[in-house]
Amino acid sequence: MAFYQFKTTQYIPATLDQVWDFVSSPGNLKRITPAHMGFNITSGDVPGKMYPGMIISYRVCPVPGIRMLWVTEITQVREKEFFVDEQRAGPYSMWHHEHHLKPADGGVLMTDIVSYRPPLGFLGKLANRLFIKKQLNNIFNYRNHELTKVFGEFTL
């Protein structure tokens, strides 16, 4: 069974407090997710800040025309350093997403590491090669673009 990892980084010209306040708020997830994903939180009112053990459910459209439930649990939080979300129900056999923040000159370095396993064995491996990897890249490029709108462009 194939297992994959996707890693991306972004420099954000803001304080650690500002970036943490934004990325640790579940209410901001829709803002940084492409509209074509049809992302909507369905777990009702979510608190302003995530915490370990928090369960968040969404409706998402990972493939055009196919809407599905995605449930994640925030499994770890270290204030202003990192948090981890793991899929409990959804499109992947396994999904583990680490969000790391580190102070950098003039801002914050944000690193995301997504470890995942597509469903359906060989078909999932083929799907990863044909579109899952590309889709993850597009989603994170969109997120980087939206975070640049919020915080500005990082310049040295």
C-alpha positions in Angstrom: 0.0 0.0 0.0 1.5 3.3 -1.1 2.3 6.1 1.3 3.2 9.6 0.3 4.4 12.9 1.7 3.8 16.4 0.5 5.9 19.3 2.0 5.6 23.0 1.4 6.9 26.2 3.0 5.9 29.8 3.0 7.5 32.9 4.5 4.9 35.2 6.0 5.8 38.9 6.9 4.0 39.0 10.2 4.6 38.3 13.9 4.3 34.8 15.2 1.3 35.9 17.2 -0.5 37.2 14.1 0.2 34.1 12.1 -0.7 31.7 14.9 -4.0 33.5 15.6 -4.9 33.2 11.9 -3.9 29.6 11.2 -5.1 28.1 14.5 -8.7 29.5 14.0 -10.8 26.8 12.2 -13.1 29.6 11.0 -10.3 30.7 8.6 -10.1 27.3 6.8 -12.7 28.2 4.2 -11.0 31.4 3.4 -7.7 29.6 2.4 -9.4 26.7 0.6 -10.1 27.0 -3.2 -13.9 27.6 -3.9 -14.0 24.7 -6.3 -13.4 22.4 -3.3 -16.9 23.3 -2.0 -15.4 23.4 1.6 -17.9 24.0 4.4 -17.6 23.3 8.1 -20.6 21.2 9.2 -19.8 20.7 12.8 -21.7 23.8 13.9 -20.2 26.6 15.8 -16.5 25.9 16.2 -14.5 27.8 18.8 -12.1 30.5 17.8 -9.0 28.4 18.7 -8.3 24.8 18.1 -7.3 22.4 20.9 -6.2 18.8 21.1 -9.1 16.4 20.7 -11.2 18.9 18.7 -13.2 17.2 16.0 -14.1 19.2 12.9 -16.4 17.9 10.2 -16.6 19.4 6.7 -18.3 18.8 3.4 -15.7 18.9 0.6 -15.7 18.2 -3.1 -12.2 16.5 -3.7 -13.2 15.5 -7.2 -15.7 17.5 -9.3 -19.2 16.4 -8.7 -18.4 14.2 -5.7 -19.2 15.8 -2.3 -18.2 13.9 0.8 -17.9 14.2 4.5 -14.4 14.8 5.9 -13.8 14.6 9.6 -10.5 15.6 11.2 -9.3 15.6 14.8 -6.7 18.1 16.1 -4.4 15.6 17.8 -1.6 17.8 18.9 -1.2 21.5 19.6 1.9 23.3 20.8 1.0 27.0 21.1 2.7 29.2 18.5 4.9 26.2 17.3 2.7 23.5 15.6 -0.5 21.6 15.4 -1.5 18.4 13.8 -4.8 17.3 12.2 -5.6 13.7 11.3 -8.4 12.4 9.2 -11.0 10.3 11.1 -13.4 9.9 8.1 -12.9 11.0 4.5 -11.4 10.4 1.1 -8.0 9.0 2.2 -7.0 5.8 3.9 -4.7 7.9 6.0 -4.1 11.7 6.4 -1.7 13.3 8.9 -1.1 17.0 8.4 1.6 18.9 10.4 1.5 22.7 10.5 4.8 24.1 11.8 5.6 27.8 12.5 9.0 29.2 13.2 10.2 32.8 13.7 12.3 34.0 10.7 14.0 37.3 9.9 11.1 39.7 9.3 8.4 37.2 9.8 7.5 33.5 10.2 8.4 30.4 8.2 5.4 28.1 7.9 6.0 24.5 7.0 3.3 22.0 6.2 4.0 18.3 6.0 1.1 16.1 4.8 1.6 12.3 5.0 -1.2 10.5 3.3 -2.3 7.2 1.8 -4.9 7.2 -1.0 -7.7 4.6 -0.9 -8.1 1.7 -3.3 -4.6 0.3 -3.4 -3.2 0.3 -6.9 -6.0 2.6 -8.2 -5.1 5.0 -5.4 -1.5 4.9 -6.4 -2.5 5.7 -10.0 -4.8 8.5 -8.8 -2.0 10.0 -6.8 0.2 10.0 -9.9 -2.5 11.4 -12.2 -4.1 14.0 -10.0 -3.9 13.8 -6.1 -0.3 15.2 -6.0 -1.2 18.0 -8.5 -4.4 18.8 -6.5 -2.5 19.1 -3.2 0.0 21.4 -4.9 -2.8 23.5 -6.3 -4.6 23.7 -2.9 -1.4 24.8 -1.1 -0.5 27.3 -3.9 -4.0 28.8 -3.4 -3.5 28.9 0.3 -0.1 30.6 -0.1 -1.7 33.2 -2.4 -4.5 33.9 0.1 -2.1 34.2 3.0 -0.1 36.7 1.0 -3.4 38.7 0.6 -3.8 38.6 4.4 -0.3 39.3 5.5 1.5 40.7 2.4 4.4 39.5 0.4 7.6 38.5 2.2 10.7 40.4 1.0 14.2 40.2 2.3 
